């Protein structure tokens, strides 16, 4: 016999859609050169430099910058040291000098490196400075070393200088971010099974595919059934390759999401040109922003609410890839979280906070899932505190059970008062067949009415002639 506990069976389909502790807090898992045996805490009291010092110049740090800037108050980070770093691109030279610069190494992140010659000469004479963020900021000027080799601190990249250099010449190259294996991600997730950390969802940074989404769906079921912890996973879809058309890219993404049926998996397909908190303008997946919005949104609140959650176009300058606006409806139908713009108003907005569940699910939006998860968390805390209690098996049993129901209904009533749900109740599933002495269990029915959402206005517009009989 398994250990007795509180068990939840979630019924889906009741709405007929046939066509806290830890609330807003999340865990990030991603590539970083920093090795740590414990989750690293990032809070909204930290500045970008502190976050990068703690997590390295890494994709994990970048995702934290996006989340903290957009509302997250607390993030627990699990850095994964990649098996291999990101690739380094070819160096492009502008200017009149004959000196050459080559770059190599395993990049810790996606960088836009600029090397600016600030003083003419050969090795051990010419001077330079460099930027790892496309020119937004530069390191201090220094002399080119005698051996011509320079490690770009924190990047994992080494550059080599040869020849004579001219002042004002520029050398520029970029690198790709490293990726982590699915096995490494799943191992990090597994490490949270018995964690005492209070969190609401887990953000897997960096593009991932259907194989990981399916595996995480299994993890989500285990979190709920074995560890009594409902968890939403936020993942990132890949970007368009250079040889793909937009038609091919959208079709590939739609095929990728098919077959995944879990309202605990959310995949952000939205990319943009975005000016990060530290001033770098980069091509990013918007999942880090989404994670931030969940930090300030109430559980029942859609992060697509137009009058509340606008991303400035001064920050998000363009939705990417160019022309993706024509495919947002199709990607929304494929259950991806997408971003959009609205005619006549400024800003960029979450279109719908979709999750990868089947058509007709009651929990097809994150706001429904977050409410469900809060109910489970709050009811569990009330229920588990009453395990092993004794009650009357005779005339006073009804009184004892009513006292239990009153206790269990308290969090439901609190959520209704807070307008997180419309209403709800806990009741005995089959009052006539309660047999505590034999079964030693109490079967309950928990139902709730969610908040309603206006996702579309439809007007029937016509002229009216007041003089017509």
Buried (B, 14 or more C-beta within 10 A) or exposed (E): EEEEEBEBEEEBEEBEEEEBEBBBBBBBBBBBBBEBEEBBEBEBEBEBEEBBBBBBBBBBBBBBBBBBBBBBBBBBBBBBBBEEBBEBBEBEBEBEBEBBBBBEBBBBBBBBBBBBBBBBBBBEEBBBBBBBBBBBEBEEEEBBEEEBEBEBEBBBBBBBBBEBBBBEBBBBBBBBBBBBEBEBBBEBBEBBEEBEEBBBBBBBBBBBEBEBBBBBBEBBEBBBEEEBBBBBBBBBBBBBEEEBEBEEBBBBBBEBBEEBBBBBBBBBBBBBBBBBBBEBBBEBBBBBBBBBBBBBBBBBBBBBBEEEBBBEEEBBBBBBBEEBEEBBEBBBEBBBBBBBBEEEEEBBBBBBBBBBBEEEBBBBBBBBBBBBBBBBBBBBBBBEEBEEEEBEEEEEBEEBBEEBBEBBBBBBBEBBEEEBBEEBBBEBEEEEEBEBEEEEEBEBEBEBEBBEBEEEEEEEEEEEEEEEE
